[in-house]
Amino acid sequence: MTTIMTKKEAVELFGSDDQKRHFAKYGKFKNKNLENALIKTLEQYHESVEIIKQGRAFVYELGEKRTEIAEREDKRKFNGEGQLPENYEQGFPIMILEYLMGNNVSQPKTTTNLLYEMGFITKEMYEASKSKYSQSVLYSEIDKLKKKDIIEEKTESIVYDYIDREIIRLTNHFMGYIKKLEDAKLIIHNKHTIGQVVAFKNKDRYSDKLNRMVTEVEEATEYIELTPFVVEKIARMRRELQNRPEFKHLTSTDIYRYRNKKDVQEYWKEHNELLYAITDENGQQLRLLMTFEAHTIFLQAGDNPIKRWLEKKANRGAIDLYNSDEVQYYLQNREKFHKSRDKYVVELAQRRQDKAQKDNNGLVDELGGKGKQVVINFDDTDWIKNQKLMYLGLYVEAYERLQNHYGFKFN
């Protein structure tokens, strides 16, 4: 569901002091940078922001309201990359290039697999990431964390919340830097769409009963690269499915993050049946079980790409350290990346908890009376449970314990 907001309303509700002064003076945005900054703020609260014409005026068409404030997207071309990172995302390009100097990614690999192989996530986090696609893996992971006293019964809902958020965040940053390195002509990147399919194979075995070899058909799974024809067909199927009356109210966040909701479960049941029935250019049913993106990445020809990157950033300190001790530069870059990320992850969790507590206090003030007791019920959705844990001040502590478990350790 979209809503319309005038520029004046947007400035009043979301604008900074500079934006408010500018708009009050001119009655419109003469400074494009100020308006772009306001749009970035609106994108933190809504899934999409479009400027459309309504009558004689231009207004903002806002998409679905986000369930929580998103991180602010930074669209600047470069953001301090090459220096030893103070903000964790600055360590991405060096770690990517360091890996590619010794390894071509010639076979398509998922982003999560690349995050693990390039040292962005631990083996524990890589294994836990599979719970995004399997309830049994998630339950097994929760059980292991309980046995290690990392989480308790009442905080187990945070496990998926943590895994989902951190894999999505790292993937977004990773792909953003892949694009920057590609634009800088340092790497060649190709995207592939892979399908997991049901395959039937003949298997010979000896039958004691028949006293001879017999051939049986065995079911197995295989992975194939999908053609553009099939990819487009699947995309069209998903668009049509999501636009059905019974599913139209579901947002992408609902579909991909809240699979325990009844209507989302119905969506996926129908989706999987339609996906299994997809045919290729020749009308052959593919028996698809799932699809995912994978990537191949190669270094461009030329001199040392890390040197070229550092020189492009004109970071004298980083260049001097790299030239004097290349190995030490890699180690310091990696260590600062992980320590900065640890801090950043917990800070974001603290902001979510602070906001939830503020919202809850506001509701109590509005209704009057003392704060009501927050009780976590068995049949609450995970999202509701996490909101209640935030109200109780238990969310950040559990999140930090998960980060300590899944993150890199430095002695």
Helices and strands as residue ranges (DSSP letters): E 3-6, H 7-14, H 17-26, H 32-45, E 49-54, E 57-62, G 88-91, H 92-100, E 105-109, H 111-117, H 123-129, G 130-132, H 135-147, G 153-155, H 157-183, E 187-207, E 212-225, H 228-242, H 252-257, H 262-276, E 288-299, H 305-313, H 316-324, H 326-367, H 382-391, H 395-406
